[in-house]
Amino acid sequence: MYKLIARIGSIAYVAAIIVVTVVFTIRDANRNLVREVMIEAGSKIDIADFFKRCPDDAEFVTDVSSIDTKVPSVYQLTVRYDEVFVEDVTLKIEDHTAPKGIALPHDQYASLEWPDASECVGFLYDLSGIASIEYRDGTPAYQFTGDYIVPVVVTDWYNNSTIIDVPFHVTDDHNAPLFYGIHDIYIDDSEDAAIDYFEGITYVDDYDEAPKVLVDDSKVVIGKEGAYEITYKAMDKAHNLRKQTAYVHVVKKRATNGTSGAGGGWDTSHHNDVYRMARDIVKKLKGKNSTETAKNIVSYVHSHVWYTTVRGNQTFEDAVYQAFTKHSADCYGYYATTKILLDVAGIPNMMVKRYPVKEVGHYWNLVKLGDSWYHCDSTVYQYHHSSFFKLTDKKIGDSHHRFDGSCLPVRAGGTPEYVKDLEKESK
């Protein structure tokens, strides 16, 4: 009897030890498990992050291969470990990393509107995306010439911010360009009398090497005697404007050799030989190769001619002459002036017309640079401040530059059916 009681007691003791051992094993396993884990967006999901001491057999029951860790979110996962344990855990993907980017140094005239802060930084990168770009201290208001550092704050969608210091060179320019040599002009009363408005005239600006210059001769009546006021206008990059007037005197033609007037007279040949004028200009624009020369030509026309609406039809020479002497033209004049300079420089080029024409037409140049043809447009646009140079069909494909490619040689990156491709894209 005593032996039976002793045996039962031993069994109960062993069972108690087993129960206690199991209880402590479960408790230890639960204590070792990390039920909520946070990782930085873009990081790798690692099973070891869910344990203080990761068991050798720990694994995810949930398929985590489809989780995009670049996108912040919360996931409920299931893990298996120590052969028998299966538990639910929480994975939080959060973005605590500020955006990255670089400063884009700017030149700024004090009198002009400051650029948007987004134009002052570039090469931005952030996993969650950029939410805002702002000047840290509000839009700058520097009024004096000097070099300044302007802080720009870039913030992502999770309110992580970084400050990028942008260098600005500010120019306090309140002086308009100056004219030298403006004088009255004398021509005869011939219907085809030509005027070189800029003969003997120069202009300079203290900061802008190539201010915009034109002459308003809208009051001049060719072929009719009289004194007509003309106005010279020069504007620099700071929008300082200079106006100066003179007179065109139309006098009765004398029976002479065709010269008259102050300061050397006039030439009654057809528009003072625009090709001679073009040759003189090209001498100054020659580059190291044809591509550099073409770029200089397109930039020259873009920076030396102001856009104006031309009434009536102009011949090729009329348009070029107006651009050379009055520094004004419509889109045809920009095309014609660019073409004559390219022709003189020996660079192959041809006309491109807008197609289809819905309201008004447009013209620009197709230029062969190397072995390929590229679009070049020197016209001044309000929406595009620089010239278009060496562009493929795709790069120049906006509403102003629709065309029928089947009428042209195949362009770099283009096809003869380019206009049809555009129509497909718009549907």
Backbone torsions as a table, in degrees:
resi	resn	phi	psi	omega
1	MET	NA	-46.7	179.1
2	TYR	-64.9	-33.9	178.1
3	LYS	-65.9	-38.9	-179.1
4	LEU	-66.5	-42.0	-179.9
5	ILE	-64.9	-41.4	179.5
6	ALA	-63.5	-39.5	-178.9
7	ARG	-66.0	-43.9	179.5
8	ILE	-62.8	-38.6	179.3
9	GLY	-63.1	-40.3	179.7
10	SER	-65.2	-42.3	179.7
11	ILE	-62.6	-43.9	-179.5
12	ALA	-63.2	-38.1	-179.5
13	TYR	-65.9	-43.5	179.6
14	VAL	-63.5	-42.5	-179.7
15	ALA	-62.4	-40.8	179.5
16	ALA	-62.1	-40.9	179.3
17	ILE	-63.2	-42.1	180.0
18	ILE	-62.4	-45.5	-179.6
19	VAL	-61.1	-46.0	-179.6
20	VAL	-62.4	-41.4	-179.8
21	THR	-61.7	-45.1	179.9
22	VAL	-62.5	-43.4	-179.1
23	VAL	-60.3	-45.8	-179.3
24	PHE	-69.3	-32.5	178.1
25	THR	-64.9	-46.0	178.2
26	ILE	-61.9	-43.6	-178.6
27	ARG	-63.6	-43.5	179.7
28	ASP	-64.0	-39.5	-180.0
29	ALA	-64.6	-40.3	179.5
30	ASN	-68.7	-37.5	178.7
31	ARG	-67.7	-30.1	-179.4
32	ASN	-75.3	-22.2	-177.2
33	LEU	-81.5	135.2	173.6
34	VAL	-101.1	110.0	-170.5
35	ARG	-80.9	-17.7	178.9
36	GLU	-136.4	122.3	-176.9
37	VAL	-124.4	136.0	174.9
38	MET	-114.2	131.7	174.5
39	ILE	-124.2	153.5	178.6
40	GLU	-74.5	140.5	179.7
41	ALA	-53.1	135.0	-179.1
42	GLY	93.1	-8.1	-179.8
43	SER	-82.4	168.7	179.6
44	LYS	-88.4	143.0	175.4
45	ILE	-82.5	120.9	-174.6
46	ASP	-124.3	127.3	-179.7
47	ILE	-59.8	-29.1	-177.8
48	ALA	-66.2	-23.0	-179.9
49	ASP	-67.1	-18.1	-176.2
50	PHE	-93.8	8.9	179.2
51	PHE	-138.8	148.0	172.7
52	LYS	-73.3	-40.6	172.1
53	ARG	-130.6	107.6	-170.4
54	CYS	-72.8	121.7	176.0
55	PRO	-63.8	152.1	-178.5
56	ASP	-63.7	-30.7	-175.7
57	ASP	-98.6	11.3	-178.5
58	ALA	-66.0	136.5	-179.5
59	GLU	-155.4	160.6	175.4
60	PHE	-85.1	130.0	169.4
61	VAL	-78.6	-38.3	177.8
62	THR	-73.8	140.0	176.1
63	ASP	-76.5	108.9	-177.8
64	VAL	-96.3	-0.4	-176.4
65	SER	-66.8	-23.2	-177.4
66	SER	-90.5	-2.3	-178.4
67	ILE	-79.5	124.2	176.8
68	ASP	-88.4	104.0	-175.6
69	THR	-74.5	-5.3	176.6
70	LYS	-77.6	-15.5	-177.4
71	VAL	-105.7	114.7	178.4
72	PRO	-59.4	134.3	-179.2
73	SER	-170.7	180.0	178.2
74	VAL	-124.8	132.6	-177.9
75	TYR	-127.7	141.4	171.4
76	GLN	-97.5	119.9	-176.9
77	LEU	-119.3	161.6	175.8
78	THR	-121.6	134.6	179.7
79	VAL	-121.7	154.7	176.2
80	ARG	-124.9	138.9	-178.2
81	TYR	-160.9	164.7	-179.6
82	ASP	48.0	39.0	172.9
83	GLU	68.7	-38.1	-170.6
84	VAL	-118.7	-11.8	-172.5
85	PHE	-95.3	132.0	175.7
86	VAL	-130.7	118.4	-174.7
87	GLU	-135.5	154.8	175.7
88	ASP	-93.1	138.4	178.8
89	VAL	-134.3	166.7	-178.6
90	THR	-118.1	131.5	175.8
91	LEU	-111.6	123.1	176.1
92	LYS	-111.3	124.3	175.9
93	ILE	-105.1	117.4	-176.2
94	GLU	-127.5	155.3	179.5
95	ASP	-110.3	109.0	176.9
96	HIS	-118.5	13.3	-177.3
97	THR	-99.9	128.7	-179.4
98	ALA	-73.0	154.8	178.7
99	PRO	-62.8	160.6	176.2
100	LYS	-120.9	152.2	179.0
101	GLY	-179.0	179.9	179.6
102	ILE	-127.3	158.7	177.2
103	ALA	-81.4	143.7	174.8
104	LEU	-111.8	100.8	-177.2
105	PRO	-56.4	144.4	-176.5
106	HIS	-129.6	146.4	165.7
107	ASP	-101.8	132.0	-173.3
108	GLN	-137.1	130.3	171.8
109	TYR	-84.7	132.8	-175.5
110	ALA	-60.4	-29.5	-176.0
111	SER	-83.6	-9.1	-176.7
112	LEU	-100.7	160.7	178.5
113	GLU	-64.6	138.2	-179.3
114	TRP	-75.5	148.4	-179.8
115	PRO	-67.8	158.4	173.5
116	ASP	-61.8	145.9	-177.5
117	ALA	-56.7	-30.5	-179.3
118	SER	-64.8	-21.8	179.5
119	GLU	-81.7	-5.4	-174.5
120	CYS	-100.2	-5.3	179.4
121	VAL	-131.6	154.5	-179.3
122	GLY	-148.5	175.2	-179.5
123	PHE	51.1	46.4	-178.6
124	LEU	-77.1	143.1	177.7
125	TYR	-143.2	133.0	174.0
126	ASP	-160.4	140.2	-177.0
127	LEU	-63.9	-39.7	-175.5
128	SER	-91.9	-8.5	179.6
129	GLY	99.9	156.0	-177.9
130	ILE	-87.2	126.1	-179.5
131	ALA	-94.4	-37.9	-178.2
132	SER	-156.3	151.4	174.8
133	ILE	-134.2	118.6	-173.9
134	GLU	-141.5	152.3	168.7
135	TYR	-67.2	131.3	-176.7
136	ARG	-61.5	-40.1	-175.4
137	ASP	-107.3	24.6	-177.0
138	GLY	82.9	169.4	-179.1
139	THR	-58.2	127.9	-177.9
140	PRO	-60.8	156.5	179.9
141	ALA	-140.5	42.5	179.4
142	TYR	-70.4	132.6	-175.3
143	GLN	-113.1	-6.5	-175.3
144	PHE	-118.2	147.7	179.5
145	THR	-61.1	133.8	179.5
146	GLY	165.8	176.2	177.5
147	ASP	-103.4	129.7	-175.7
148	TYR	-131.4	152.8	173.2
149	ILE	-108.5	121.5	-176.9
150	VAL	-114.0	115.9	-179.9
151	PRO	-73.8	131.0	175.8
152	VAL	-118.7	129.7	-177.2
153	VAL	-99.3	123.1	177.1
154	VAL	-109.7	122.7	-174.6
155	THR	-122.9	137.4	177.4
156	ASP	-94.2	-177.3	-174.0
157	TRP	-71.6	-10.7	177.6
158	TYR	-108.7	22.2	172.8
159	ASN	66.3	23.5	171.4
160	ASN	-86.8	130.5	-174.8
161	SER	-124.1	150.8	171.7
162	THR	-134.4	147.4	179.6
163	ILE	-106.8	125.7	178.2
164	ILE	-112.7	122.5	179.9
165	ASP	-85.4	117.8	-175.5
166	VAL	-104.3	123.1	177.3
167	PRO	-75.6	131.5	175.5
168	PHE	-123.5	133.9	167.7
169	HIS	-104.6	113.4	-176.5
170	VAL	-98.4	134.1	178.1
171	THR	-117.3	122.4	177.1
172	ASP	-91.8	91.6	-175.0
173	ASP	-115.8	110.5	177.2
174	HIS	-120.1	10.5	-178.5
175	ASN	-102.4	123.5	177.6
176	ALA	-74.3	158.1	176.3
177	PRO	-58.0	157.9	179.5
178	LEU	-113.0	138.9	173.6
179	PHE	-97.2	145.6	172.1
180	TYR	-130.5	135.0	173.4
181	GLY	88.6	11.1	177.7
182	ILE	-66.3	132.6	-175.8
183	HIS	-148.9	164.4	174.5
184	ASP	-69.6	148.5	-177.2
185	ILE	-116.2	139.6	179.1
186	TYR	-118.9	128.8	175.2
187	ILE	-134.4	164.6	177.4
188	ASP	-86.8	178.0	-174.3
189	ASP	-92.7	23.9	175.8
190	SER	-68.2	147.4	-179.9
191	GLU	-66.3	-25.9	-178.5
192	ASP	-107.3	22.4	179.8
193	ALA	-61.1	136.3	-177.3
194	ALA	-105.2	150.0	-179.3
195	ILE	-130.1	126.9	170.4
196	ASP	-102.4	97.6	-172.9
197	TYR	-68.4	-19.2	-175.0
198	PHE	-110.3	14.4	176.7
199	GLU	-66.0	123.2	178.8
200	GLY	77.3	7.6	-176.3
201	ILE	-111.7	134.5	174.4
202	THR	-126.7	164.2	178.8
203	TYR	-149.8	145.0	-178.6
204	VAL	-140.1	158.8	175.3
205	ASP	-137.6	148.1	-175.6
206	ASP	-71.1	-20.7	179.6
207	TYR	-124.5	-37.7	-175.0
208	ASP	-91.7	117.7	-178.4
209	GLU	-74.0	-21.7	-178.2
210	ALA	-136.8	70.1	177.7
211	PRO	-64.4	153.2	177.5
212	LYS	-74.7	129.1	-177.2
213	VAL	-134.0	135.9	173.8
214	LEU	-150.0	170.4	177.4
215	VAL	-128.3	131.9	177.2
216	ASP	-92.8	107.4	179.8
217	ASP	-114.7	27.4	-175.0
218	SER	-62.8	-19.1	-178.7
219	LYS	-88.8	-11.3	-176.4
220	VAL	-75.6	132.5	176.2
221	VAL	-115.1	105.1	179.6
222	ILE	-68.1	136.1	176.6
223	GLY	91.3	-5.6	-179.4
224	LYS	-121.8	124.6	-178.8
225	GLU	-58.0	142.2	177.9
226	GLY	154.5	173.6	176.6
227	ALA	-111.6	122.1	-173.5
228	TYR	-120.8	130.9	-179.0
229	GLU	-77.1	135.7	173.0
230	ILE	-122.5	152.7	-178.3
231	THR	-126.0	123.2	174.8
232	TYR	-90.1	136.6	179.6
233	LYS	-129.5	135.6	176.5
234	ALA	-134.8	128.7	-179.9
235	MET	-128.1	132.0	177.7
236	ASP	-93.9	-178.7	-175.9
237	LYS	-66.6	-20.4	177.7
238	ALA	-87.4	6.6	178.7
239	HIS	68.6	23.2	171.9
240	ASN	-79.5	127.9	-172.5
241	LEU	-114.4	132.7	174.8
242	ARG	-116.1	132.2	175.3
243	LYS	-122.1	139.4	177.5
244	GLN	-147.8	136.9	-174.4
245	THR	-107.0	156.9	172.9
246	ALA	-151.5	-175.6	-179.0
247	TYR	-130.2	143.0	169.0
248	VAL	-99.9	120.8	179.8
249	HIS	-102.0	113.9	176.2
250	VAL	-93.7	114.6	-176.1
251	VAL	-117.5	158.7	-178.0
252	LYS	-64.0	134.2	-176.0
253	LYS	-63.9	132.1	178.8
254	ARG	-91.8	155.9	177.4
255	ALA	-83.7	67.6	-178.5
256	THR	-126.6	-163.1	-178.8
257	ASN	-82.4	9.7	173.3
258	GLY	93.6	12.7	177.0
259	THR	-117.8	147.0	178.7
260	SER	-169.6	179.3	172.8
261	GLY	91.5	166.5	-178.0
262	ALA	-79.8	148.3	171.7
263	GLY	71.9	26.6	171.7
264	GLY	113.4	-0.6	172.5
265	GLY	75.8	-158.2	-176.1
266	TRP	-138.5	167.2	178.6
267	ASP	-115.7	121.0	-177.4
268	THR	-93.2	10.5	173.4
269	SER	-70.1	169.6	-172.4
270	HIS	-64.6	102.0	174.3
271	HIS	53.2	39.0	174.3
272	ASN	55.7	28.3	177.4
273	ASP	58.3	81.1	-175.8
274	VAL	-61.0	-26.1	179.2
275	TYR	-71.7	-34.8	175.6
276	ARG	-64.7	-43.1	178.7
277	MET	-62.2	-40.8	-179.6
278	ALA	-64.2	-40.7	179.7
279	ARG	-62.3	-39.0	179.0
280	ASP	-64.3	-37.5	-179.3
281	ILE	-71.7	-42.4	-176.9
282	VAL	-63.4	-31.5	178.0
283	LYS	-56.4	-32.8	-177.8
284	LYS	-86.0	-12.6	-173.9
285	LEU	-108.1	1.6	-178.7
286	LYS	-60.9	130.8	177.6
287	GLY	-107.6	-169.6	-179.3
288	LYS	-71.3	-26.0	179.3
289	ASN	-149.9	179.4	-175.8
290	SER	-65.8	-35.0	179.7
291	THR	-65.6	-43.7	179.3
292	GLU	-66.8	-38.7	177.8
293	THR	-64.1	-44.2	179.2
294	ALA	-62.2	-41.1	178.6
295	LYS	-63.2	-41.9	178.3
296	ASN	-62.3	-38.5	-179.4
297	ILE	-66.8	-48.3	-179.3
298	VAL	-62.6	-41.8	179.0
299	SER	-65.8	-38.6	179.7
300	TYR	-62.1	-49.1	-178.9
301	VAL	-63.4	-41.9	-179.1
302	HIS	-62.5	-38.3	-174.1
303	SER	-91.3	-14.9	-176.8
304	HIS	-107.5	-2.1	-177.3
305	VAL	-125.8	133.0	174.5
306	TRP	-95.9	145.6	178.7
307	TYR	-76.2	134.6	175.0
308	THR	-145.9	151.5	177.8
309	THR	-80.9	126.6	-179.0
310	VAL	-103.3	125.3	179.5
311	ARG	-86.8	140.0	179.3
312	GLY	78.4	-176.3	-178.0
313	ASN	-98.3	142.3	176.9
314	GLN	-116.1	145.3	169.1
315	THR	-75.9	168.9	178.1
316	PHE	-56.7	-48.0	-178.7
317	GLU	-65.9	-37.1	177.7
318	ASP	-58.7	-46.9	-176.9
319	ALA	-64.5	-43.5	-179.8
320	VAL	-66.2	-42.3	-179.0
321	TYR	-61.8	-41.5	178.3
322	GLN	-62.3	-41.9	-179.7
323	ALA	-66.0	-40.7	-178.3
324	PHE	-71.1	-37.3	-171.5
325	THR	-101.0	-29.7	-178.5
326	LYS	-111.5	-5.3	178.2
327	HIS	56.5	37.5	178.0
328	SER	-142.7	152.5	-178.8
329	ALA	-171.1	160.9	167.1
330	ASP	-95.9	-170.9	-174.6
331	CYS	-61.8	-33.9	177.2
332	TYR	-65.1	-39.6	178.1
333	GLY	-64.3	-38.9	176.4
334	TYR	-62.9	-44.4	178.4
335	TYR	-60.7	-50.0	-175.2
336	ALA	-62.8	-41.9	-179.2
337	THR	-66.2	-42.4	176.8
338	THR	-62.9	-40.7	-178.2
339	LYS	-64.0	-46.8	-176.5
340	ILE	-64.3	-35.4	177.8
341	LEU	-70.0	-40.5	176.3
342	LEU	-64.8	-40.5	178.3
343	ASP	-60.3	-48.0	-179.8
344	VAL	-62.1	-34.8	179.1
345	ALA	-78.1	-6.6	178.7
346	GLY	77.8	27.0	-178.9
347	ILE	-104.7	120.0	-178.4
348	PRO	-59.6	136.4	178.9
349	ASN	-159.8	163.5	179.0
350	MET	-154.5	168.5	-178.1
351	MET	-81.5	143.1	168.4
352	VAL	-120.7	131.0	179.3
353	LYS	-108.9	145.0	173.8
354	ARG	-62.0	137.0	177.9
355	TYR	-151.7	131.9	-4.1
356	PRO	-77.8	157.4	178.3
357	VAL	-92.7	113.9	-179.4
358	LYS	-95.7	-44.5	179.7
359	GLU	-122.6	-62.8	178.5
360	VAL	-128.5	154.0	180.0
361	GLY	-85.4	176.9	176.5
362	HIS	-154.4	150.9	-178.6
363	TYR	-132.8	143.2	171.4
364	TRP	-153.0	-178.4	-172.0
365	ASN	-107.7	140.5	168.4
366	LEU	-106.1	123.3	-170.5
367	VAL	-123.6	135.9	177.9
368	LYS	-90.4	114.1	-179.6
369	LEU	-119.8	114.4	-172.5
370	GLY	71.7	-127.4	-179.2
371	ASP	-101.4	4.4	-174.2
372	SER	-128.0	158.2	178.1
373	TRP	-99.0	137.7	-178.8
374	TYR	-133.1	155.6	176.0
375	HIS	-83.2	136.5	173.5
376	CYS	-136.6	129.7	-179.9
377	ASP	-135.7	114.1	-177.9
378	SER	-90.5	-2.6	-177.5
379	THR	-59.9	143.0	177.0
380	VAL	-86.7	121.4	178.2
381	TYR	-114.4	147.9	175.2
382	GLN	-70.7	-31.9	-176.0
383	TYR	-87.3	-10.2	-176.9
384	HIS	-142.2	105.0	-168.8
385	HIS	-77.7	-22.1	179.8
386	SER	-103.2	169.7	179.2
387	SER	-79.2	160.8	174.5
388	PHE	-93.4	122.2	-179.1
389	PHE	-137.2	133.5	174.9
390	LYS	51.8	54.3	-178.5
391	LEU	-106.0	146.2	173.8
392	THR	-81.0	173.8	177.4
393	ASP	-55.1	-44.6	-175.9
394	LYS	-65.4	-40.2	-175.9
395	LYS	-70.8	-31.7	-176.8
396	ILE	-100.4	6.8	-172.1
397	GLY	-77.2	63.8	173.1
398	ASP	-107.2	-175.5	-174.9
399	SER	-65.9	-21.7	179.5
400	HIS	-80.3	-17.4	-170.1
401	HIS	-123.9	38.5	170.2
402	ARG	-74.5	140.4	-178.6
403	PHE	-156.4	165.6	178.0
404	ASP	-96.0	101.0	-176.3
405	GLY	-68.7	-16.8	-179.3
406	SER	-68.7	-15.5	179.6
407	CYS	-91.2	0.4	-172.9
408	LEU	-127.2	160.8	171.3
409	PRO	-64.7	155.5	-179.6
410	VAL	-62.3	128.0	-178.7
411	ARG	-88.1	165.9	175.0
412	ALA	-60.7	120.7	179.4
413	GLY	74.3	15.7	-177.2
414	GLY	-124.4	176.0	177.0
415	THR	-134.7	159.0	178.0
416	PRO	-60.9	-23.4	-178.4
417	GLU	-96.2	29.0	-172.6
418	TYR	-57.3	-43.5	-178.1
419	VAL	-63.2	-33.7	177.5
420	LYS	-69.2	-38.3	176.7
421	ASP	-59.8	-40.3	178.7
422	LEU	-62.7	-40.5	-179.3
423	GLU	-64.5	-37.2	177.7
424	LYS	-64.7	-41.5	-178.3
425	GLU	-64.8	-30.6	-176.4
426	SER	-79.8	-12.2	-177.9
427	LYS	-84.3	NA	NA
